[in-house]
């Protein structure tokens, strides 16, 4: 067993820019809060970034990142122990208790600083989200309504949680420049509300007003339509803190039944299809949010078991006795199922008497695809 002599803690408090300097990484330039430059391993220019405030780095080409120790491992192509030796020297034969205590205190202070930084960043993101929310106007009669209508979705009553902004800035990180405005365009803005009903995030979908039913094709500042991995740039972005929140497409009602899909379109399709009209229909924003933190099991990425210590995770409101999660058929089935199971099991554990189900769309499709087909069939 390796004795905890405080060396790991000591390595973790070395500012990451100092680690970079000791590893001979130079030529980084400022980009917002980050430093950007060439990756010392793959040489990829502007794909390697360091965030000194958070003490982390990332290379988008090597697809690696982490803290200062991980940076030493990456650059020196060595294991954790060797990286530790590099940063704080070999283990002392008999560590000085005063030195161990000093290292641990320094690690604690650094951890506190990191938490403060994250709390400030979260507060700023929520503030931004609320500004966006208040500036947007009701979605009824706008391109947001056209977008959903063209996808087969009409609401019995338009949800006040869906708003619209005709010229909404698309703000996203761009290497070397930080978070910048890529363009402005028509955008459906959904309010994500926490358990107390406060808007803590906005879910933004840029729509193509010339092609109703289509999301906007996003062009990056360099003119590209896809990222390094060949994936289209996302037409949907969340700003704020979505954790534990949901987009409430219908009021809670008194039926005790809640139907939740991941996306707004998926969940709205269930409303439009006339399934359980008395139920509450809320969109969970993303699967991770519906799952909450899962118990970590050796060798299993998604255990499907909720970590009940995650007190910020989403839970159905009081009064919900039946919870239905919609599983889309177009995402990787195993992790998707595990995440949904985690969310259902969490709800059952925290709301005694609650029963839960997972309803699956056909393989390869989501509920909105099926809704579109239903409309085609209705026309015949
Ligand atoms: Zn790299």
Boltz pocket constraint, residues with backbone or C-beta under 6 A from the ligand:
constraints:
  - pocket:
      binder: B
      contacts: [[A, 39], [A, 40], [A, 41], [A, 42], [A, 43], [A, 44], [A, 48], [A, 59], [A, 60], [A, 61], [A, 62], [A, 63]]
      max_distance: 6.0
